[in-house]
C-alpha cells in the first residue's frame, strides 16, 4: 500500500479575512444565521470579518464574486433563506443561487461556502438557524475557515 497524506490546512485564523454576504429577506432567519457564523468565526480566532447585506438570495452570488475578485478576502460565507411557496419560483431561485455561488468560487479561486437555507416552511428555516452547533451559518463559517486554510496550503 502506498503512503497517504492528509491535508487539513493549518493556517493562522488570525490572518484570515472573511466576508459574510447575507440576504436580508427573511431577516429573522438570516440574522440568526449571521450570529451563528460570527460566533464560529470569533471562536476560531479569525482576524477580520466584514458583513455585506444584500436584498435577497438571488443577489448573493454577484456580490460574493465581486468581493472575492477584489482581493480583500480569503473566504466568503453566503447566508440566505429561500422558503418554498406555491409556485416554481423557489426551484428557480434555489438552483440559480447554488450554481452562482459555486461558479463564483471556481472562477475566483476563493473559498465561498453555502449557508443558504432552502426549506419548505419558516419553521424549518428557524430550526436550522437556532443557537448551537447545528446552526447552518455556523457550519458554513467553520467550513470557510477550514477550506481557506486548505486552499492556502497549495499557494496561489
N, CA, C and O atoms as a GROMACS GRO file, in nm:
protein
  624
    1UNK      N    1   0.085  -0.119   0.000
    1UNK     CA    2   0.000   0.000   0.000
    1UNK      C    3   0.088   0.124   0.000
    1UNK      O    4   0.192   0.127   0.065
    2UNK      N    5   0.046   0.223  -0.072
    2UNK     CA    6   0.119   0.348  -0.080
    2UNK      C    7   0.098   0.430   0.046
    2UNK      O    8  -0.002   0.416   0.116
    3UNK      N    9   0.195   0.515   0.074
    3UNK     CA   10   0.179   0.609   0.184
    3UNK      C   11   0.071   0.710   0.148
    3UNK      O   12   0.058   0.750   0.032
    4UNK      N   13  -0.004   0.749   0.246
    4UNK     CA   14  -0.105   0.851   0.221
    4UNK      C   15  -0.076   0.973   0.305
    4UNK      O   16  -0.014   0.966   0.412
    5UNK      N   17  -0.121   1.084   0.255
    5UNK     CA   18  -0.102   1.212   0.323
    5UNK      C   19  -0.239   1.276   0.337
    5UNK      O   20  -0.319   1.275   0.243
    6UNK      N   21  -0.267   1.332   0.453
    6UNK     CA   22  -0.391   1.405   0.475
    6UNK      C   23  -0.358   1.552   0.491
    6UNK      O   24  -0.276   1.590   0.575
    7UNK      N   25  -0.422   1.635   0.411
    7UNK     CA   26  -0.402   1.780   0.420
    7UNK      C   27  -0.528   1.839   0.482
    7UNK      O   28  -0.637   1.832   0.424
    8UNK      N   29  -0.511   1.898   0.599
    8UNK     CA   30  -0.624   1.956   0.670
    8UNK      C   31  -0.623   2.109   0.663
    8UNK      O   32  -0.726   2.172   0.686
    9UNK      N   33  -0.510   2.166   0.633
    9UNK     CA   34  -0.499   2.311   0.635
    9UNK      C   35  -0.487   2.361   0.777
    9UNK      O   36  -0.581   2.351   0.856
   10UNK      N   37  -0.373   2.414   0.809
   10UNK     CA   38  -0.350   2.457   0.947
   10UNK      C   39  -0.297   2.599   0.952
   10UNK      O   40  -0.207   2.630   1.031
   11UNK      N   41  -0.352   2.686   0.870
   11UNK     CA   42  -0.308   2.824   0.869
   11UNK      C   43  -0.348   2.897   0.996
   11UNK      O   44  -0.419   2.843   1.081
   12UNK      N   45  -0.302   3.018   1.006
   12UNK     CA   46  -0.332   3.102   1.123
   12UNK      C   47  -0.465   3.173   1.100
   12UNK      O   48  -0.473   3.262   1.015
   13UNK      N   49  -0.570   3.136   1.172
   13UNK     CA   50  -0.700   3.201   1.151
   13UNK      C   51  -0.697   3.352   1.177
   13UNK      O   52  -0.778   3.425   1.121
   14UNK      N   53  -0.605   3.397   1.260
   14UNK     CA   54  -0.597   3.540   1.288
   14UNK      C   55  -0.558   3.620   1.164
   14UNK      O   56  -0.583   3.740   1.156
   15UNK      N   57  -0.496   3.552   1.067
   15UNK     CA   58  -0.456   3.619   0.944
   15UNK      C   59  -0.565   3.617   0.838
   15UNK      O   60  -0.553   3.683   0.734
   16UNK      N   61  -0.672   3.542   0.861
   16UNK     CA   62  -0.778   3.530   0.762
   16UNK      C   63  -0.867   3.654   0.756
   16UNK      O   64  -0.899   3.715   0.858
   17UNK      N   65  -0.904   3.689   0.634
   17UNK     CA   66  -1.002   3.796   0.610
   17UNK      C   67  -1.125   3.730   0.550
   17UNK      O   68  -1.119   3.673   0.441
   18UNK      N   69  -1.236   3.738   0.621
   18UNK     CA   70  -1.358   3.669   0.579
   18UNK      C   71  -1.469   3.770   0.558
   18UNK      O   72  -1.486   3.864   0.636
   19UNK      N   73  -1.545   3.750   0.452
   19UNK     CA   74  -1.662   3.832   0.425
   19UNK      C   75  -1.786   3.745   0.433
   19UNK      O   76  -1.791   3.635   0.378
   20UNK      N   77  -1.886   3.794   0.502
   20UNK     CA   78  -2.016   3.729   0.511
   20UNK      C   79  -2.110   3.807   0.421
   20UNK      O   80  -2.134   3.926   0.443
   21UNK      N   81  -2.165   3.741   0.319
   21UNK     CA   82  -2.265   3.803   0.232
   21UNK      C   83  -2.400   3.749   0.275
   21UNK      O   84  -2.427   3.629   0.264
   22UNK      N   85  -2.485   3.839   0.325
   22UNK     CA   86  -2.610   3.797   0.389
   22UNK      C   87  -2.730   3.865   0.325
   22UNK      O   88  -2.734   3.987   0.310
   23UNK      N   89  -2.828   3.784   0.287
   23UNK     CA   90  -2.955   3.835   0.238
   23UNK      C   91  -3.036   3.887   0.356
   23UNK      O   92  -3.035   3.829   0.464
   24UNK      N   93  -3.108   3.997   0.334
   24UNK     CA   94  -3.194   4.050   0.439
   24UNK      C   95  -3.338   4.002   0.425
   24UNK      O   96  -3.422   4.029   0.512
   25UNK      N   97  -3.368   3.931   0.318
   25UNK     CA   98  -3.502   3.874   0.302
   25UNK      C   99  -3.516   3.758   0.401
   25UNK      O  100  -3.424   3.677   0.414
   26UNK      N  101  -3.626   3.749   0.469
   26UNK     CA  102  -3.645   3.656   0.581
   26UNK      C  103  -3.543   3.689   0.691
   26UNK      O  104  -3.472   3.602   0.741
   27UNK      N  105  -3.538   3.816   0.726
   27UNK     CA  106  -3.436   3.870   0.816
   27UNK      C  107  -3.425   3.795   0.948
   27UNK      O  108  -3.314   3.775   0.997
   28UNK      N  109  -3.535   3.752   1.007
   28UNK     CA  110  -3.525   3.684   1.136
   28UNK      C  111  -3.442   3.556   1.124
   28UNK      O  112  -3.371   3.518   1.217
   29UNK      N  113  -3.450   3.491   1.009
   29UNK     CA  114  -3.371   3.370   0.985
   29UNK      C  115  -3.228   3.407   0.952
   29UNK      O  116  -3.134   3.350   1.009
   30UNK      N  117  -3.209   3.501   0.860
   30UNK     CA  118  -3.072   3.531   0.815
   30UNK      C  119  -2.989   3.598   0.923
   30UNK      O  120  -2.867   3.580   0.929
   31UNK      N  121  -3.054   3.676   1.010
   31UNK     CA  122  -2.978   3.734   1.121
   31UNK      C  123  -2.932   3.626   1.218
   31UNK      O  124  -2.822   3.634   1.272
   32UNK      N  125  -3.014   3.524   1.239
   32UNK     CA  126  -2.974   3.413   1.325
   32UNK      C  127  -2.859   3.334   1.261
   32UNK      O  128  -2.768   3.289   1.330
   33UNK      N  129  -2.865   3.317   1.130
   33UNK     CA  130  -2.754   3.252   1.059
   33UNK      C  131  -2.626   3.335   1.074
   33UNK      O  132  -2.518   3.281   1.098
   34UNK      N  133  -2.640   3.467   1.058
   34UNK     CA  134  -2.524   3.556   1.073
   34UNK      C  135  -2.464   3.547   1.213
   34UNK      O  136  -2.343   3.541   1.228
   35UNK      N  137  -2.549   3.546   1.313
   35UNK     CA  138  -2.499   3.537   1.450
   35UNK      C  139  -2.425   3.406   1.473
   35UNK      O  140  -2.322   3.404   1.540
   36UNK      N  141  -2.476   3.297   1.417
   36UNK     CA  142  -2.407   3.168   1.427
   36UNK      C  143  -2.272   3.172   1.357
   36UNK      O  144  -2.173   3.120   1.409
   37UNK      N  145  -2.269   3.233   1.240
   37UNK     CA  146  -2.144   3.244   1.164
   37UNK      C  147  -2.043   3.332   1.238
   37UNK      O  148  -1.926   3.295   1.250
   38UNK      N  149  -2.087   3.446   1.288
   38UNK     CA  150  -1.995   3.536   1.358
   38UNK      C  151  -1.941   3.473   1.486
   38UNK      O  152  -1.824   3.491   1.519
   39UNK      N  153  -2.025   3.399   1.556
   39UNK     CA  154  -1.978   3.331   1.678
   39UNK      C  155  -1.872   3.227   1.643
   39UNK      O  156  -1.770   3.217   1.712
   40UNK      N  157  -1.894   3.151   1.537
   40UNK     CA  158  -1.797   3.049   1.497
   40UNK      C  159  -1.666   3.112   1.453
   40UNK      O  160  -1.558   3.062   1.485
   41UNK      N  161  -1.674   3.223   1.379
   41UNK     CA  162  -1.552   3.291   1.333
   41UNK      C  163  -1.474   3.348   1.451
   41UNK      O  164  -1.351   3.342   1.454
   42UNK      N  165  -1.546   3.402   1.549
   42UNK     CA  166  -1.481   3.453   1.669
   42UNK      C  167  -1.413   3.341   1.746
   42UNK      O  168  -1.298   3.354   1.788
   43UNK      N  169  -1.484   3.232   1.766
   43UNK     CA  170  -1.428   3.117   1.838
   43UNK      C  171  -1.305   3.060   1.766
   43UNK      O  172  -1.212   3.011   1.830
   44UNK      N  173  -1.306   3.066   1.633
   44UNK     CA  174  -1.194   3.015   1.554
   44UNK      C  175  -1.075   3.111   1.555
   44UNK      O  176  -0.965   3.074   1.517
   45UNK      N  177  -1.098   3.235   1.600
   45UNK     CA  178  -0.990   3.333   1.606
   45UNK      C  179  -0.965   3.406   1.476
   45UNK      O  180  -0.855   3.456   1.454
   46UNK      N  181  -1.066   3.413   1.389
   46UNK     CA  182  -1.050   3.482   1.261
   46UNK      C  183  -1.026   3.630   1.287
   46UNK      O  184  -1.094   3.692   1.368
   47UNK      N  185  -0.928   3.685   1.215
   47UNK     CA  186  -0.883   3.820   1.241
   47UNK      C  187  -0.971   3.931   1.188
   47UNK      O  188  -0.987   4.034   1.254
   48UNK      N  189  -1.030   3.914   1.069
   48UNK     CA  190  -1.105   4.022   1.007
   48UNK      C  191  -1.234   3.967   0.948
   48UNK      O  192  -1.231   3.873   0.868
   49UNK      N  193  -1.347   4.025   0.988
   49UNK     CA  194  -1.477   3.983   0.936
   49UNK      C  195  -1.554   4.106   0.892
   49UNK      O  196  -1.566   4.203   0.967
   50UNK      N  197  -1.606   4.102   0.772
   50UNK     CA  198  -1.690   4.208   0.718
   50UNK      C  199  -1.822   4.146   0.676
   50UNK      O  200  -1.824   4.040   0.613
   51UNK      N  201  -1.933   4.211   0.710
   51UNK     CA  202  -2.065   4.164   0.669
   51UNK      C  203  -2.117   4.258   0.561
   51UNK      O  204  -2.116   4.380   0.577
   52UNK      N  205  -2.163   4.199   0.451
   52UNK     CA  206  -2.223   4.274   0.342
   52UNK      C  207  -2.366   4.227   0.327
   52UNK      O  208  -2.391   4.107   0.309
   53UNK      N  209  -2.460   4.319   0.335
   53UNK     CA  210  -2.601   4.283   0.322
   53UNK      C  211  -2.650   4.307   0.180
   53UNK      O  212  -2.616   4.406   0.116
   54UNK      N  213  -2.731   4.213   0.131
   54UNK     CA  214  -2.797   4.225   0.002
   54UNK      C  215  -2.945   4.200   0.022
   54UNK      O  216  -2.986   4.148   0.126
   55UNK      N  217  -3.026   4.238  -0.075
   55UNK     CA  218  -3.171   4.229  -0.059
   55UNK      C  219  -3.223   4.086  -0.047
   55UNK      O  220  -3.297   4.054   0.046
   56UNK      N  221  -3.185   4.002  -0.140
   56UNK     CA  222  -3.238   3.866  -0.142
   56UNK      C  223  -3.131   3.765  -0.178
   56UNK      O  224  -3.017   3.800  -0.207
   57UNK      N  225  -3.170   3.638  -0.176
   57UNK     CA  226  -3.076   3.531  -0.206
   57UNK      C  227  -3.023   3.540  -0.349
   57UNK      O  228  -2.907   3.507  -0.374
   58UNK      N  229  -3.106   3.583  -0.442
   58UNK     CA  230  -3.064   3.590  -0.582
   58UNK      C  231  -2.945   3.684  -0.601
   58UNK      O  232  -2.866   3.666  -0.694
   59UNK      N  233  -2.932   3.784  -0.515
   59UNK     CA  234  -2.824   3.882  -0.527
   59UNK      C  235  -2.693   3.835  -0.464
   59UNK      O  236  -2.589   3.896  -0.488
   60UNK      N  237  -2.697   3.730  -0.387
   60UNK     CA  238  -2.578   3.684  -0.315
   60UNK      C  239  -2.462   3.646  -0.407
   60UNK      O  240  -2.350   3.692  -0.383
   61UNK      N  241  -2.482   3.566  -0.512
   61UNK     CA  242  -2.368   3.522  -0.593
   61UNK      C  243  -2.288   3.636  -0.657
   61UNK      O  244  -2.165   3.631  -0.660
   62UNK      N  245  -2.356   3.738  -0.707
   62UNK     CA  246  -2.284   3.850  -0.769
   62UNK      C  247  -2.194   3.920  -0.668
   62UNK      O  248  -2.077   3.947  -0.697
   63UNK      N  249  -2.247   3.949  -0.551
   63UNK     CA  250  -2.168   4.018  -0.450
   63UNK      C  251  -2.056   3.928  -0.399
   63UNK      O  252  -1.944   3.976  -0.375
   64UNK      N  253  -2.083   3.801  -0.380
   64UNK     CA  254  -1.978   3.708  -0.337
   64UNK      C  255  -1.864   3.705  -0.440
   64UNK      O  256  -1.747   3.702  -0.403
   65UNK      N  257  -1.900   3.705  -0.566
   65UNK     CA  258  -1.795   3.704  -0.671
   65UNK      C  259  -1.716   3.834  -0.670
   65UNK      O  260  -1.593   3.832  -0.676
   66UNK      N  261  -1.786   3.947  -0.664
   66UNK     CA  262  -1.716   4.077  -0.664
   66UNK      C  263  -1.623   4.091  -0.544
   66UNK      O  264  -1.510   4.137  -0.558
   67UNK      N  265  -1.671   4.051  -0.428
   67UNK     CA  266  -1.588   4.056  -0.307
   67UNK      C  267  -1.466   3.967  -0.324
   67UNK      O  268  -1.354   4.005  -0.288
   68UNK      N  269  -1.486   3.848  -0.378
   68UNK     CA  270  -1.376   3.754  -0.397
   68UNK      C  271  -1.276   3.804  -0.500
   68UNK      O  272  -1.156   3.783  -0.483
   69UNK      N  273  -1.323   3.869  -0.604
   69UNK     CA  274  -1.233   3.924  -0.707
   69UNK      C  275  -1.155   4.045  -0.657
   69UNK      O  276  -1.050   4.079  -0.711
   70UNK      N  277  -1.206   4.110  -0.553
   70UNK     CA  278  -1.145   4.234  -0.504
   70UNK      C  279  -1.010   4.213  -0.437
   70UNK      O  280  -0.932   4.308  -0.424
   71UNK      N  281  -0.981   4.090  -0.396
   71UNK     CA  282  -0.858   4.065  -0.323
   71UNK      C  283  -0.865   4.103  -0.177
   71UNK      O  284  -0.764   4.101  -0.107
   72UNK      N  285  -0.983   4.140  -0.130
   72UNK     CA  286  -1.000   4.185   0.008
   72UNK      C  287  -1.041   4.075   0.104
   72UNK      O  288  -1.062   4.102   0.223
   73UNK      N  289  -1.052   3.951   0.054
   73UNK     CA  290  -1.090   3.843   0.145
   73UNK      C  291  -1.022   3.713   0.106
   73UNK      O  292  -0.983   3.692  -0.009
   74UNK      N  293  -1.011   3.627   0.204
   74UNK     CA  294  -0.955   3.493   0.184
   74UNK      C  295  -1.066   3.389   0.173
   74UNK      O  296  -1.042   3.278   0.127
   75UNK      N  297  -1.185   3.424   0.216
   75UNK     CA  298  -1.301   3.336   0.208
   75UNK      C  299  -1.427   3.420   0.221
   75UNK      O  300  -1.427   3.528   0.281
   76UNK      N  301  -1.534   3.367   0.163
   76UNK     CA  302  -1.665   3.432   0.175
   76UNK      C  303  -1.767   3.328   0.221
   76UNK      O  304  -1.759   3.211   0.185
   77UNK      N  305  -1.861   3.374   0.299
   77UNK     CA  306  -1.969   3.290   0.350
   77UNK      C  307  -2.100   3.350   0.301
   77UNK      O  308  -2.127   3.467   0.325
   78UNK      N  309  -2.179   3.270   0.234
   78UNK     CA  310  -2.306   3.318   0.181
   78UNK      C  311  -2.420   3.268   0.268
   78UNK      O  312  -2.435   3.148   0.291
   79UNK      N  313  -2.501   3.361   0.318
   79UNK     CA  314  -2.612   3.328   0.406
   79UNK      C  315  -2.742   3.384   0.351
   79UNK      O  316  -2.752   3.501   0.317
   80UNK      N  317  -2.841   3.298   0.343
   80UNK     CA  318  -2.971   3.341   0.294
   80UNK      C  319  -3.076   3.239   0.330
   80UNK      O  320  -3.049   3.138   0.394
   81UNK      N  321  -3.198   3.267   0.287
   81UNK     CA  322  -3.309   3.177   0.317
   81UNK      C  323  -3.410   3.185   0.203
   81UNK      O  324  -3.459   3.292   0.169
   82UNK      N  325  -3.439   3.069   0.145
   82UNK     CA  326  -3.539   3.059   0.040
   82UNK      C  327  -3.644   2.959   0.090
   82UNK      O  328  -3.612   2.843   0.116
   83UNK      N  329  -3.767   3.006   0.103
   83UNK     CA  330  -3.875   2.920   0.155
   83UNK      C  331  -3.972   2.890   0.041
   83UNK      O  332  -4.019   2.979  -0.031
   84UNK      N  333  -4.001   2.761   0.026
   84UNK     CA  334  -4.090   2.716  -0.082
   84UNK      C  335  -4.226   2.784  -0.071
   84UNK      O  336  -4.283   2.797   0.038
   85UNK      N  337  -4.276   2.825  -0.184
   85UNK     CA  338  -4.410   2.884  -0.190
   85UNK      C  339  -4.500   2.797  -0.277
   85UNK      O  340  -4.478   2.676  -0.289
   86UNK      N  341  -4.599   2.859  -0.336
   86UNK     CA  342  -4.697   2.785  -0.416
   86UNK      C  343  -4.661   2.776  -0.563
   86UNK      O  344  -4.729   2.708  -0.639
   87UNK      N  345  -4.554   2.844  -0.604
   87UNK     CA  346  -4.515   2.846  -0.745
   87UNK      C  347  -4.375   2.788  -0.762
   87UNK      O  348  -4.306   2.766  -0.662
   88UNK      N  349  -4.332   2.762  -0.884
   88UNK     CA  350  -4.198   2.707  -0.908
   88UNK      C  351  -4.084   2.807  -0.881
   88UNK      O  352  -3.966   2.772  -0.896
   89UNK      N  353  -4.117   2.928  -0.843
   89UNK     CA  354  -4.016   3.032  -0.817
   89UNK      C  355  -3.905   2.980  -0.726
   89UNK      O  356  -3.787   3.006  -0.751
   90UNK      N  357  -3.941   2.910  -0.622
   90UNK     CA  358  -3.844   2.852  -0.527
   90UNK      C  359  -3.738   2.771  -0.599
   90UNK      O  360  -3.619   2.788  -0.574
   91UNK      N  361  -3.781   2.683  -0.688
   91UNK     CA  362  -3.688   2.595  -0.759
   91UNK      C  363  -3.590   2.674  -0.844
   91UNK      O  364  -3.470   2.644  -0.844
   92UNK      N  365  -3.639   2.774  -0.915
   92UNK     CA  366  -3.552   2.856  -1.000
   92UNK      C  367  -3.451   2.935  -0.918
   92UNK      O  368  -3.332   2.939  -0.951
   93UNK      N  369  -3.497   2.996  -0.812
   93UNK     CA  370  -3.408   3.077  -0.729
   93UNK      C  371  -3.305   2.990  -0.658
   93UNK      O  372  -3.186   3.021  -0.659
   94UNK      N  373  -3.349   2.881  -0.596
   94UNK     CA  374  -3.256   2.793  -0.525
   94UNK      C  375  -3.148   2.740  -0.619
   94UNK      O  376  -3.030   2.738  -0.583
   95UNK      N  377  -3.187   2.697  -0.736
   95UNK     CA  378  -3.091   2.645  -0.832
   95UNK      C  379  -2.994   2.753  -0.879
   95UNK      O  380  -2.873   2.730  -0.886
   96UNK      N  381  -3.047   2.870  -0.911
   96UNK     CA  382  -2.963   2.979  -0.959
   96UNK      C  383  -2.863   3.023  -0.853
   96UNK      O  384  -2.747   3.049  -0.884
   97UNK      N  385  -2.907   3.033  -0.729
   97UNK     CA  386  -2.818   3.076  -0.621
   97UNK      C  387  -2.708   2.974  -0.597
   97UNK      O  388  -2.591   3.011  -0.586
   98UNK      N  389  -2.744   2.847  -0.589
   98UNK     CA  390  -2.644   2.743  -0.567
   98UNK      C  391  -2.542   2.741  -0.681
   98UNK      O  392  -2.421   2.736  -0.657
   99UNK      N  393  -2.590   2.746  -0.803
   99UNK     CA  394  -2.500   2.746  -0.918
   99UNK      C  395  -2.414   2.872  -0.921
   99UNK      O  396  -2.294   2.865  -0.950
  100UNK      N  397  -2.473   2.986  -0.890
  100UNK     CA  398  -2.398   3.112  -0.892
  100UNK      C  399  -2.288   3.116  -0.788
  100UNK      O  400  -2.178   3.165  -0.816
  101UNK      N  401  -2.314   3.064  -0.670
  101UNK     CA  402  -2.212   3.062  -0.565
  101UNK      C  403  -2.099   2.967  -0.604
  101UNK      O  404  -1.982   3.000  -0.587
  102UNK      N  405  -2.134   2.849  -0.655
  102UNK     CA  406  -2.032   2.754  -0.698
  102UNK      C  407  -1.946   2.812  -0.810
  102UNK      O  408  -1.824   2.801  -0.808
  103UNK      N  409  -2.010   2.874  -0.907
  103UNK     CA  410  -1.938   2.934  -1.019
  103UNK      C  411  -1.845   3.046  -0.972
  103UNK      O  412  -1.732   3.058  -1.019
  104UNK      N  413  -1.893   3.128  -0.879
  104UNK     CA  414  -1.811   3.238  -0.827
  104UNK      C  415  -1.685   3.184  -0.759
  104UNK      O  416  -1.576   3.237  -0.779
  105UNK      N  417  -1.700   3.080  -0.680
  105UNK     CA  418  -1.585   3.022  -0.611
  105UNK      C  419  -1.486   2.962  -0.710
  105UNK      O  420  -1.365   2.982  -0.697
  106UNK      N  421  -1.536   2.888  -0.807
  106UNK     CA  422  -1.449   2.827  -0.907
  106UNK      C  423  -1.378   2.932  -0.992
  106UNK      O  424  -1.260   2.917  -1.023
  107UNK      N  425  -1.448   3.037  -1.028
  107UNK     CA  426  -1.390   3.141  -1.114
  107UNK      C  427  -1.283   3.223  -1.043
  107UNK      O  428  -1.186   3.265  -1.105
  108UNK      N  429  -1.302   3.246  -0.914
  108UNK     CA  430  -1.209   3.333  -0.840
  108UNK      C  431  -1.100   3.256  -0.765
  108UNK      O  432  -0.997   3.313  -0.731
  109UNK      N  433  -1.124   3.128  -0.739
  109UNK     CA  434  -1.030   3.050  -0.659
  109UNK      C  435  -1.038   3.081  -0.510
  109UNK      O  436  -0.955   3.035  -0.432
  110UNK      N  437  -1.137   3.158  -0.472
  110UNK     CA  438  -1.158   3.194  -0.332
  110UNK      C  439  -1.265   3.101  -0.275
  110UNK      O  440  -1.370   3.083  -0.337
  111UNK      N  441  -1.242   3.042  -0.159
  111UNK     CA  442  -1.346   2.959  -0.098
  111UNK      C  443  -1.470   3.041  -0.066
  111UNK      O  444  -1.464   3.143   0.003
  112UNK      N  445  -1.582   2.995  -0.119
  112UNK     CA  446  -1.711   3.058  -0.091
  112UNK      C  447  -1.804   2.947  -0.045
  112UNK      O  448  -1.832   2.854  -0.120
  113UNK      N  449  -1.852   2.957   0.079
  113UNK     CA  450  -1.935   2.850   0.133
  113UNK      C  451  -2.083   2.884   0.124
  113UNK      O  452  -2.122   3.001   0.117
  114UNK      N  453  -2.164   2.780   0.125
  114UNK     CA  454  -2.308   2.788   0.101
  114UNK      C  455  -2.383   2.771   0.231
  114UNK      O  456  -2.396   2.660   0.283
  115UNK      N  457  -2.432   2.881   0.285
  115UNK     CA  458  -2.514   2.879   0.404
  115UNK      C  459  -2.652   2.934   0.372
  115UNK      O  460  -2.710   3.009   0.451
  116UNK      N  461  -2.703   2.897   0.255
  116UNK     CA  462  -2.835   2.943   0.212
  116UNK      C  463  -2.934   2.831   0.239
  116UNK      O  464  -2.926   2.723   0.180
  117UNK      N  465  -3.029   2.857   0.327
  117UNK     CA  466  -3.130   2.757   0.359
  117UNK      C  467  -3.232   2.748   0.247
  117UNK      O  468  -3.273   2.850   0.191
  118UNK      N  469  -3.272   2.628   0.215
  118UNK     CA  470  -3.381   2.603   0.119
  118UNK      C  471  -3.479   2.511   0.192
  118UNK      O  472  -3.458   2.390   0.200
  119UNK      N  473  -3.585   2.570   0.242
  119UNK     CA  474  -3.677   2.494   0.328
  119UNK      C  475  -3.820   2.504   0.277
  119UNK      O  476  -3.853   2.586   0.192
  120UNK      N  477  -3.902   2.418   0.332
  120UNK     CA  478  -4.044   2.418   0.296
  120UNK      C  479  -4.124   2.520   0.374
  120UNK      O  480  -4.224   2.572   0.325
  121UNK      N  481  -4.080   2.549   0.498
  121UNK     CA  482  -4.156   2.640   0.584
  121UNK      C  483  -4.063   2.731   0.664
  121UNK      O  484  -3.943   2.706   0.675
  122UNK      N  485  -4.120   2.836   0.717
  122UNK     CA  486  -4.047   2.927   0.806
  122UNK      C  487  -3.999   2.852   0.930
  122UNK      O  488  -3.889   2.878   0.979
  123UNK      N  489  -4.079   2.762   0.980
  123UNK     CA  490  -4.043   2.686   1.100
  123UNK      C  491  -3.919   2.600   1.075
  123UNK      O  492  -3.830   2.593   1.160
  124UNK      N  493  -3.912   2.536   0.958
  124UNK     CA  494  -3.793   2.458   0.923
  124UNK      C  495  -3.670   2.547   0.916
  124UNK      O  496  -3.562   2.510   0.961
  125UNK      N  497  -3.687   2.666   0.859
  125UNK     CA  498  -3.575   2.760   0.847
  125UNK      C  499  -3.526   2.803   0.986
  125UNK      O  500  -3.405   2.803   1.012
  126UNK      N  501  -3.618   2.839   1.073
  126UNK     CA  502  -3.580   2.881   1.207
  126UNK      C  503  -3.511   2.769   1.284
  126UNK      O  504  -3.419   2.795   1.362
  127UNK      N  505  -3.554   2.645   1.263
  127UNK     CA  506  -3.491   2.532   1.331
  127UNK      C  507  -3.345   2.516   1.287
  127UNK      O  508  -3.261   2.474   1.366
  128UNK      N  509  -3.315   2.549   1.163
  128UNK     CA  510  -3.178   2.536   1.111
  128UNK      C  511  -3.092   2.658   1.143
  128UNK      O  512  -2.971   2.657   1.121
  129UNK      N  513  -3.156   2.762   1.195
  129UNK     CA  514  -3.084   2.884   1.229
  129UNK      C  515  -3.078   2.907   1.380
  129UNK      O  516  -3.042   3.015   1.425
  130UNK      N  517  -3.114   2.805   1.458
  130UNK     CA  518  -3.116   2.820   1.603
  130UNK      C  519  -2.978   2.824   1.665
  130UNK      O  520  -2.877   2.802   1.597
  131UNK      N  521  -2.974   2.853   1.792
  131UNK     CA  522  -2.848   2.857   1.865
  131UNK      C  523  -2.783   2.719   1.868
  131UNK      O  524  -2.851   2.616   1.868
  132UNK      N  525  -2.652   2.719   1.871
  132UNK     CA  526  -2.580   2.594   1.890
  132UNK      C  527  -2.512   2.541   1.766
  132UNK      O  528  -2.510   2.606   1.661
  133UNK      N  529  -2.456   2.423   1.778
  133UNK     CA  530  -2.371   2.367   1.673
  133UNK      C  531  -2.444   2.331   1.545
  133UNK      O  532  -2.380   2.313   1.442
  134UNK      N  533  -2.578   2.319   1.547
  134UNK     CA  534  -2.650   2.284   1.425
  134UNK      C  535  -2.692   2.406   1.343
  134UNK      O  536  -2.757   2.391   1.240
  135UNK      N  537  -2.656   2.526   1.388
  135UNK     CA  538  -2.684   2.648   1.313
  135UNK      C  539  -2.608   2.640   1.180
  135UNK      O  540  -2.486   2.625   1.180
  136UNK      N  541  -2.680   2.651   1.069
  136UNK     CA  542  -2.617   2.635   0.937
  136UNK      C  543  -2.524   2.751   0.902
  136UNK      O  544  -2.434   2.734   0.819
  137UNK      N  545  -2.543   2.867   0.962
  137UNK     CA  546  -2.447   2.977   0.943
  137UNK      C  547  -2.315   2.944   1.010
  137UNK      O  548  -2.208   2.972   0.956
  138UNK      N  549  -2.324   2.884   1.126
  138UNK     CA  550  -2.205   2.837   1.198
  138UNK      C  551  -2.131   2.733   1.115
  138UNK      O  552  -2.009   2.740   1.100
  139UNK      N  553  -2.205   2.636   1.062
  139UNK     CA  554  -2.143   2.532   0.981
  139UNK      C  555  -2.073   2.590   0.858
  139UNK      O  556  -1.962   2.549   0.824
  140UNK      N  557  -2.138   2.686   0.791
  140UNK     CA  558  -2.079   2.748   0.672
  140UNK      C  559  -1.953   2.826   0.709
  140UNK      O  560  -1.856   2.827   0.633
  141UNK      N  561  -1.953   2.890   0.825
  141UNK     CA  562  -1.836   2.965   0.870
  141UNK      C  563  -1.719   2.873   0.900
  141UNK      O  564  -1.606   2.899   0.858
  142UNK      N  565  -1.745   2.765   0.972
  142UNK     CA  566  -1.637   2.670   1.003
  142UNK      C  567  -1.582   2.606   0.876
  142UNK      O  568  -1.461   2.584   0.864
  143UNK      N  569  -1.670   2.577   0.781
  143UNK     CA  570  -1.625   2.522   0.653
  143UNK      C  571  -1.538   2.623   0.578
  143UNK      O  572  -1.440   2.584   0.514
  144UNK      N  573  -1.572   2.751   0.585
  144UNK     CA  574  -1.494   2.855   0.517
  144UNK      C  575  -1.354   2.866   0.574
  144UNK      O  576  -1.257   2.878   0.499
  145UNK      N  577  -1.343   2.861   0.706
  145UNK     CA  578  -1.211   2.869   0.770
  145UNK      C  579  -1.126   2.749   0.731
  145UNK      O  580  -1.010   2.764   0.693
  146UNK      N  581  -1.184   2.630   0.739
  146UNK     CA  582  -1.111   2.509   0.705
  146UNK      C  583  -1.071   2.509   0.558
  146UNK      O  584  -0.957   2.475   0.525
  147UNK      N  585  -1.162   2.548   0.471
  147UNK     CA  586  -1.134   2.548   0.328
  147UNK      C  587  -1.030   2.654   0.292
  147UNK      O  588  -0.943   2.628   0.209
  148UNK      N  589  -1.037   2.771   0.354
  148UNK     CA  590  -0.936   2.875   0.328
  148UNK      C  591  -0.798   2.826   0.368
  148UNK      O  592  -0.700   2.854   0.298
  149UNK      N  593  -0.789   2.754   0.478
  149UNK     CA  594  -0.660   2.702   0.521
  149UNK      C  595  -0.610   2.590   0.427
  149UNK      O  596  -0.490   2.582   0.400
  150UNK      N  597  -0.699   2.507   0.379
  150UNK     CA  598  -0.658   2.403   0.283
  150UNK      C  599  -0.611   2.467   0.152
  150UNK      O  600  -0.505   2.431   0.099
  151UNK      N  601  -0.688   2.560   0.101
  151UNK     CA  602  -0.652   2.627  -0.025
  151UNK      C  603  -0.518   2.698  -0.011
  151UNK      O  604  -0.437   2.695  -0.103
  152UNK      N  605  -0.494   2.762   0.104
  152UNK     CA  606  -0.368   2.832   0.126
  152UNK      C  607  -0.249   2.736   0.126
  152UNK      O  608  -0.137   2.776   0.094
  153UNK      N  609  -0.272   2.611   0.161
  153UNK     CA  610  -0.166   2.511   0.161
  153UNK      C  611  -0.105   2.495   0.022
  153UNK      O  612   0.014   2.464   0.009
  154UNK      N  613  -0.184   2.516  -0.081
  154UNK     CA  614  -0.141   2.498  -0.218
  154UNK      C  615  -0.089   2.625  -0.282
  154UNK      O  616  -0.050   2.624  -0.399
  155UNK      N  617  -0.088   2.734  -0.209
  155UNK     CA  618  -0.037   2.861  -0.263
  155UNK      C  619  -0.131   2.921  -0.363
  155UNK      O  620  -0.243   2.874  -0.384
  156UNK      N  621  -0.084   3.028  -0.426
  156UNK     CA  622  -0.170   3.099  -0.521
  156UNK      C  623  -0.156   3.049  -0.659
  156UNK      O  624  -0.222   3.098  -0.750
   0.00000   0.00000   0.00000
